[in-house]
């Protein structure tokens, strides 16, 4: 890996920023250079939210992503807004419970995961974001599922460690999903 | 090596301030810097410090004035419109020669403007937003690590020179998270015999005041203060140079703009254009010597700014207009893409005209209401 630019987008409240923080922390624990940049406008309360994460072996220049290598979307407006920005050969991960449109581009790899439905079925209905993360880690050649549990333990406050198991459940469901 | 943790720029400022010995925070919330106040609200009560959300920006800066006069390490933070409100107090603090530490995490202006990142308070910070002849030390971090290190430096310099040190950051650096370690915190302490700490019946009263009704007295204090400012200018300028050794085009940028510019300079090098970057870390004192030296070497300057062109004036002054200086800018919360900066570098190098093409105007992550 040289540099991987990841853009995550959806509605405020879907855990977009948390998912980004998870990836950034995972990179940090793998001794990579990382940056995490959220949208911070009023749109965070119910509008569109997005989060830019850069993982790199070299120091991160601009933390702003214009051409993502990986796009992860949890609502239709976000897919429409960013689909053309993904670099050719990049990846797009779509929560297909919430987005019924298909990506027309043929120069990118697209993964459709019914993440919201899967999270609900697994009894972790608020963790569709982590279901998606599990699938991203499994399928992106630059990333790996290894070290996921350590990352989640770091990320979850010491007083709420019961959430580690729930997050792992969602991440594993995403990892194991076969279309 | 100290453990690296992931932190927002705003939180890094707050944690660094506490490590620098700040135990008094007075503020009033405003996006995009409220994490500083939130962090202080959580931490200060646990370490015997004071966190106070005042009724307004004006009240909070005057509380800073009071605590500073009492010799405390004290700070406030705000964003652009809030700093305008605090400017009267900043002038009083300057006129009274007390040390204060102030953070401006800039947003778009003028007026209420917007809440997205901006650098349009450069003039306000470096030329004095309040009335009267005065200066502030202005520090411009470009990373979360620098948000912390320049905070510690700011407290040290404020005490050393009995003046205000201001962090001039922007919404991006404030909101973004990067790994940071706190191993390098070097806290300097200074005696403050002038502070209002009670005489204990053992000495004369100290007086902290900015009112001098006799013109000759006021003139004398101003001349003395400018002696001090000259020392600061001679000894405290900081900057970073990137690929400047053989550069023919010198890009100048501070804060978040410098990070975009760095990408663009690397891209220009890949095309065979000898570009370099000078990143002022102190905006006042401005690193004039570095710019003057660069003017002997390069063909042209490109100033990258998130405003309508403010620092560009200091570049022209420092270089005495010996080389052309062009502006590459976005404003209102927009941030240039590395491609836009690259176009400006190409234009300065004579490769092509530097106007924006349609695709460069808006970077994807900035489309819509974001």
Interface residues (C-beta under 8 A of the other chain):
Chain A: X7 X21 X24 X25 X28 X33 X34 X35 X36 X37 X38 X39 X40 X41 X43 X47 X48 X50 X52 X60 X61 X62 X63 X64 X65 X66 X67 X81 X82 X84 X85
Chain B: X4 X6 X31 X32 X115 X116 X171 X172 X175 X176 X177 X178 X179 X256 X259 X260 X262 X263 X266 X335 X337 X338 X339 X363 X364 X365 X366 X367 X368 X369 X370
